[in-house]
């Protein structure tokens, strides 16, 4: 719950300061969509590519004002105390997993607006990620377990 509350704070700031509606991604997003515990260890968000390019300095400065320190420029990874935040671009969803990011539903919580993938979208993402040898071996088969759970949820 702590990570989700931190995400809500970040989303509110992104909404207000940069007019971004972020996508809550990764295990934390999956947990929110399914209501199941996936023990997320970080916050993953997707935002428009322009903020990782020409508007990067604005985003970086905003994150620093929230107490985050950039720890990996290549991965757009920030850290604040024990909270790790990874940022990637939403436009990659279509070529990567054939997910139409333009039709994602907007959710609202605590004054923050954000997007979530559907269970079907998550299945597409994890199926594609599973093909990546690094994820398949380094993630201790967590992706396969998530794929199995998602398939069961869709069948029911």
N, C-alpha and C positions, 0 to 999 in steps of 0.2 A: 504493500500500500504506500510505503514511503516513496518508492520510485515513481509510482503513478502520480502522487501528489506533487512531486518535483516536476514531472512532465507537465502537469496542469499549469504550474507557475511559469514554466518556460513557454508553453503554448500561449498563455495570456500575454506575455511580453512580446512574443513574435507577432501575435495578432495586432496588438496595439502599436508597437514601434515600427514594424516592417510590413504590416499588412499581409502576413503569411499565415495560412491555415496549414499547419504541419500535419503530416501523417505519422501517427504512432505506429511504429514498425517493430520487428523483432519479437522476442519472447514476451515482452511487456504488452505489446499490441495484441499478440495471440492470446494472452491471458485475458485481456479485456474483452475480446470478441467471444471467446469460448466460455469464460467464467471458470476455467480450470487453472490450477496452479502449475506454472511452468518454471518457477524459481528464476525469474529474470535477474541477471547480474548487472545490467546496464540499461540505459535508455537509448533506443535507436529511433531517429526521426528522419523523415524524408521531406525535403523542401524543394522549391523551384531551383533549377540549375543556376540561374543568374546570381543567386546568393552565394554560390560556391565559386563564382567567377568574378565578374565585374563589381558585384556588390559584397564581396567577401569581407572587406575591411569593416563595413558597417555591421555585418553579422558578428564578426570576431569581437569588435568593440562592445557590442550589445551583450555578448556572452560573458565577456570580462567584467562588465558592469554587474552581472548577476553572480559574480564570484567564481566563474569558471576560468581555468587556465588551459590554453591549448597545449596538448601534449604530443599530438601527431598531426602535422599539416597534411600529409598525404591522405590520411584516413579521415581528416576533419574531426578529430577526436579531442574532446575537452574533458577536464576532470575538476571536480570540486569536492574536497574532502574524500569520502569514499564513493562518490557518485561519478560514474563514467558515462559520457554522452557522446554518441557517434552520430554524425550527420552525413547523409548522402542525398542524391537528387532524385526527385520523384519521377522525372521523365524517363528514367532507366527502367521503370516497371514494365512499360509496353514492350520494348525489344527483349528484355530479360525474361519475363514470364507471361507476356501477352495479357497484362492487366491494364485496363483502361482507367488511368488515374483521373481522367476528366469527369468520370461519372461516379466518383466515390461520394458516399453520403457524408454530410457534415454533422458532427455530434457536438453537443455543448455540455460542459460540466464546469461548475464553479466560475463561470464567466469566460471560460476558454473555449474557443472553437478549434476542432481538429477533425481529421479524417481517420477512418479505420478501414482495413481491408475486410472483405467478407471471408467466411470460412473457405469458400471455393477459391478465392484469390490466394489465400494463404497456402492452400494445397498446391496451386500452380507454382508459387514462389519456392516452397520447400522441395517440391519435385525437381525444380531446376537447380536449386542450391545443392541438392543431394548428388547431382552429377559432378560437382566440384570435388576432386579428390582430397583437397585440404580439409574442407568441411566434413567430408565423410569420415576421415580418420581422426582429425583433431577435436571434433565435437562429440566424441564418444558415442557415435550413433544416435545422438539426440534428434537429429533431423529425421531419421527413419522412424523413430518413436512418434514424433509429431505427425509425420505423414500417416501413420497407422491410426492415430487418434482422430485426425481430420477426416479420414475416409469413413471411420465409424460414425462420426457426427453427421456427415453428409448422408449416409445411408439411413440414419434414424430419422 
